[in-house]
């Protein structure tokens, strides 16, 4: 088991009440357990945001290196979309 260290944090009364209620209802054994789970979720979301940011940066770079923007003919774009839908069998 990893080394456990105590950390002091300041919470609002509402936050403390929510933690105590979670323990009282049996959702968590201790307030520390609830805080640890919240931190794990925060770390997971932080990692996901980091990966999404990397993906967006790659897409941005691919777009920049793909060449200059060109005007699209909306009518032709719709025709092409309908053709592809029909070919895929998604449109009767």
C-alpha positions as CSV (number, residue, x, y, z in Angstrom):
1,X,0.0,0.0,0.0
2,X,1.4,3.5,-0.8
3,X,2.5,5.7,1.9
4,X,-0.4,7.7,3.5
5,X,0.1,11.3,4.3
6,X,-2.3,13.6,6.2
7,X,-3.3,16.8,4.4
8,X,-5.3,19.6,5.9
9,X,-7.9,21.2,3.6
10,X,-10.5,23.9,4.2
11,X,-14.1,23.1,3.2
12,X,-17.4,25.0,3.3
13,X,-20.0,23.9,5.8
14,X,-22.1,22.6,3.0
15,X,-19.2,20.4,1.8
16,X,-18.6,19.1,5.2
17,X,-22.3,18.3,5.6
18,X,-22.3,16.5,2.3
19,X,-19.3,14.4,3.4
20,X,-20.8,13.6,6.8
21,X,-24.1,12.7,5.2
22,X,-22.4,10.3,2.8
23,X,-20.8,8.5,5.7
24,X,-23.9,8.5,7.8
25,X,-25.9,6.9,5.0
26,X,-23.3,4.2,4.6
27,X,-22.2,5.4,1.1
28,X,-18.7,5.7,2.4
29,X,-17.0,4.2,5.6
30,X,-15.2,7.4,6.3
31,X,-14.9,11.0,5.1
32,X,-11.3,10.2,4.0
33,X,-12.6,7.4,1.8
34,X,-15.0,9.9,0.1
35,X,-12.3,12.4,-0.4
36,X,-10.0,9.8,-1.9
37,X,-12.6,8.7,-4.3
38,X,-13.3,12.4,-5.3
39,X,-9.5,12.8,-5.9
40,X,-9.4,9.6,-8.0
41,X,-12.3,10.9,-10.2
42,X,-10.6,14.3,-10.5
43,X,-7.4,12.7,-11.6
44,X,-9.2,10.6,-14.1
45,X,-11.1,13.6,-15.6
46,X,-7.9,15.6,-15.7
47,X,-6.2,12.8,-17.6
48,X,-9.1,12.6,-20.0
49,X,-9.0,16.4,-20.6
50,X,-5.3,16.2,-21.3
51,X,-5.8,13.4,-23.9
52,X,-8.7,15.4,-25.5
53,X,-6.4,18.5,-25.7
54,X,-3.7,16.5,-27.4
55,X,-6.2,15.1,-29.9
56,X,-7.5,18.6,-30.6
57,X,-4.0,20.0,-31.1
58,X,-3.2,17.1,-33.5
59,X,-6.4,17.9,-35.5
60,X,-5.6,21.6,-35.5
61,X,-2.1,20.9,-36.9
62,X,-3.5,18.4,-39.5
63,X,-5.9,21.1,-40.6
64,X,-3.2,23.7,-40.9
65,X,-0.9,21.4,-42.9
66,X,-3.7,20.2,-45.2
67,X,-3.5,23.3,-47.3
68,X,-5.5,26.4,-47.8
69,X,-9.2,26.5,-47.2
70,X,-11.4,26.2,-50.3
71,X,-15.0,27.4,-50.9
72,X,-17.6,24.6,-50.9
73,X,-20.6,24.4,-53.1
74,X,-23.4,23.6,-50.6
75,X,-25.6,22.1,-53.3
76,X,-22.9,19.7,-54.4
77,X,-22.0,18.9,-50.8
78,X,-25.6,17.9,-50.2
79,X,-25.8,15.8,-53.4
80,X,-22.6,14.0,-52.3
81,X,-24.0,13.4,-48.8
82,X,-27.2,12.0,-50.2
83,X,-25.3,9.8,-52.6
84,X,-23.2,8.4,-49.8
85,X,-26.2,7.7,-47.6
86,X,-28.0,5.9,-50.5
87,X,-24.9,3.9,-51.2
88,X,-24.7,2.9,-47.5
89,X,-28.3,1.7,-47.5
90,X,-29.3,4.1,-44.7
91,X,-31.8,5.9,-46.9
92,X,-34.8,4.1,-48.5
